[in-house]
Amino acid sequence: MGKGKQTKQQVLATALNIATATSLNDLTIGGLAAATGMSKSGLFAHFNSKENLQLAVLEHAKEIFVDTVIKPVDTNLSALAKLLKTCELWQSWYQEQACTCIFISAAVEFDDQPGAVRDSVKSQLQHWLNYLNKFVDDAITEQSLAPQTDAKQFTYELYSLYLGSQHMTWVGLEDDNHSRFNLALQNLVKRHQGAHYEQ
């Protein structure tokens, strides 16, 4: 990795920390310059605008997410085992990102702000849901989940559990091990278990 690219990655890491601690909308080139000790003009040369900075942070977060949640999953596992391992790593991502998720917070923040940032967040969340849904479809095909399982409904409930776990952690009804999420996920799977379901 060249020095320029390495510097940009370090800047984006700091920017992601700022956006996670406050909000993506609060992230500015001026604020990032103060946090990194770089000049505003230097950062402007990298990003050209606040919106481009925000988009770069989302792309950086996506790369971390892929490395943390998607790549470590063993491709030789069954579809259901892949899904459950993905959920485990998904919770680790949440912990590592200061007990929040930049994509979810940005979705709430930008849902009424049309533009490139909102489009990017929406696209990434849709892609993630489709990714989870493919595991569910494959688990139905493998008969780990029952054939009558509605894959989209299963994915809907799974994602709702994840959102609930985040919120319940904030108000103190979920622990750091995500015990309530894990129990609810186990119950969701058991409700839809198929002929080849293995505990």
C-alpha positions in Angstrom: 0.0 0.0 0.0 1.4 3.4 -1.0 1.9 6.2 1.5 -0.9 8.3 0.0 -3.3 5.4 0.2 -2.2 4.5 3.7 -2.7 8.1 4.9 -6.2 8.1 3.3 -7.1 4.9 5.1 -6.0 6.3 8.4 -8.0 9.4 7.7 -11.1 7.3 6.9 -10.6 5.3 10.1 -10.7 8.5 12.1 -13.7 9.8 10.1 -15.6 6.5 10.8 -14.9 6.8 14.5 -16.2 10.4 14.5 -19.3 9.4 12.5 -19.9 6.4 14.8 -19.5 8.5 18.0 -21.8 11.3 16.8 -23.4 11.0 13.4 -22.5 10.9 9.7 -24.1 14.3 9.3 -21.8 15.8 11.9 -18.8 14.7 10.0 -17.2 17.7 8.3 -13.9 18.3 6.5 -13.1 20.9 9.1 -13.8 18.6 12.0 -11.8 15.8 10.5 -8.9 18.2 9.9 -8.9 19.1 13.6 -9.0 15.4 14.6 -6.2 14.3 12.3 -4.0 17.3 12.5 -4.2 17.7 8.7 -5.0 20.9 6.8 -8.5 21.5 5.6 -7.1 22.2 2.1 -5.3 18.8 2.2 -8.4 16.9 3.1 -10.5 18.9 0.6 -8.0 17.7 -2.1 -8.8 14.1 -1.1 -12.6 14.4 -0.9 -13.7 17.7 -2.6 -16.9 17.9 -0.5 -18.6 16.8 2.7 -20.9 14.5 0.7 -17.9 12.8 -0.9 -16.3 12.4 2.5 -19.5 10.8 3.8 -19.7 8.4 0.9 -16.0 7.5 1.3 -16.6 6.7 5.0 -19.6 4.4 4.1 -17.4 2.6 1.6 -14.6 2.3 4.2 -17.2 0.9 6.7 -18.4 -1.6 4.0 -14.9 -2.9 3.5 -14.5 -3.4 7.3 -17.9 -5.1 7.4 -17.0 -7.5 4.6 -13.7 -8.4 6.3 -15.3 -8.8 9.7 -18.6 -10.5 8.9 -18.5 -12.1 5.5 -15.0 -13.3 4.7 -14.4 -15.3 7.9 -17.4 -17.6 7.3 -16.4 -21.1 6.2 -17.8 -21.7 2.7 -18.0 -25.4 3.4 -20.6 -25.0 6.1 -24.3 -25.7 5.4 -26.4 -22.7 4.5 -28.0 -22.6 8.0 -24.6 -22.9 9.7 -23.3 -20.1 7.5 -26.3 -17.9 8.5 -25.8 -18.6 12.2 -22.0 -17.9 12.0 -22.7 -14.7 10.0 -25.1 -13.6 12.8 -22.4 -14.2 15.4 -19.9 -12.2 13.4 -22.5 -9.5 12.8 -22.8 -9.0 16.5 -19.0 -8.7 16.8 -19.1 -6.0 14.2 -21.7 -4.2 16.3 -19.4 -4.4 19.4 -16.3 -3.3 17.5 -18.1 -0.2 16.1 -18.7 1.3 19.5 -22.0 -0.6 20.0 -23.6 1.0 17.1 -23.9 0.3 13.4 -23.0 3.2 11.0 -25.4 1.8 8.3 -28.4 1.7 10.6 -27.7 5.1 12.2 -27.2 6.6 8.8 -30.4 5.0 7.5 -32.3 6.7 10.3 -30.4 10.0 9.8 -30.7 10.2 6.0 -34.1 8.6 5.4 -35.7 12.0 4.8 -32.6 13.5 3.0 -32.7 12.6 -0.7 -29.2 12.4 -2.3 -26.2 10.2 -2.9 -25.6 9.4 0.8 -29.2 8.2 1.3 -29.0 6.2 -1.9 -25.7 4.5 -0.8 -27.0 3.6 2.6 -30.3 2.2 1.2 -28.4 0.2 -1.5 -26.0 -1.3 1.0 -28.8 -2.3 3.4 -30.8 -3.9 0.5 -27.7 -5.8 -0.6 -27.2 -7.1 3.0 -30.8 -8.2 3.3 -30.6 -10.0 0.0 -27.4 -11.7 1.2 -29.1 -12.9 4.4 -32.1 -14.0 2.4 -30.0 -16.1 0.1 -28.8 -18.1 3.1 -32.4 -18.7 4.2 -33.4 -19.8 0.7 -30.5 -22.2 0.5 -31.3 -23.5 4.0 -34.9 -24.3 2.8 -33.4 -26.1 -0.2 -31.1 -28.1 2.0 -34.1 -28.8 4.3 -32.5 -27.4 7.4 -35.5 -25.1 7.3 -39.0 -26.3 6.5 -40.1 -26.1 2.9 -43.1 -23.9 3.9 -40.8 -21.3 5.4 -41.3 -17.8 3.9 -37.7 -16.8 3.3 -38.4 -13.0 3.2 -40.5 -13.2 6.4 -37.7 -15.1 8.1 -35.2 -12.5 7.0 -37.5 -9.7 8.1 -37.8 -11.2 11.6 -34.0 -11.8 11.8 -33.2 -8.2 10.9 -35.8 -7.0 13.3 -34.2 -9.0 16.1 -30.8 -7.4 15.3 -32.4 -3.9 15.4 -34.1 -4.8 18.7 -30.8 -6.1 20.2 -29.1 -2.8 19.5 -31.9 -0.8 21.0 -32.3 -3.0 24.0 -28.5 -2.8 24.7 -28.9 0.9 24.8 -31.7 0.8 27.4 -30.1 -2.0 29.4 -32.4 -4.9 28.5 -29.7 -6.7 26.5 -26.3 -7.8 27.7 -22.9 -7.5 26.0 -23.1 -11.2 24.9 -26.4 -10.5 23.1 -28.1 -13.3 25.0 -31.6 -12.1 24.2 -30.8 -11.9 20.5 -29.2 -15.3 20.5 -32.2 -16.9 22.3 -34.7 -15.2 20.0 -32.7 -16.3 17.0 -32.6 -19.9 18.2 -36.4 -19.8 18.7 -36.9 -18.4 15.2 -34.8 -21.2 13.7 -36.6 -23.9 15.8 -40.0 -22.6 14.6 -39.0 -23.2 11.1 -36.8 -26.3 11.5 -36.8 -28.8 8.6 -36.1 -32.5 8.2 -32.3 -32.0 8.2 -32.2 -29.5 11.1 -29.3 -30.0 13.4 -29.0 -28.3 16.8 
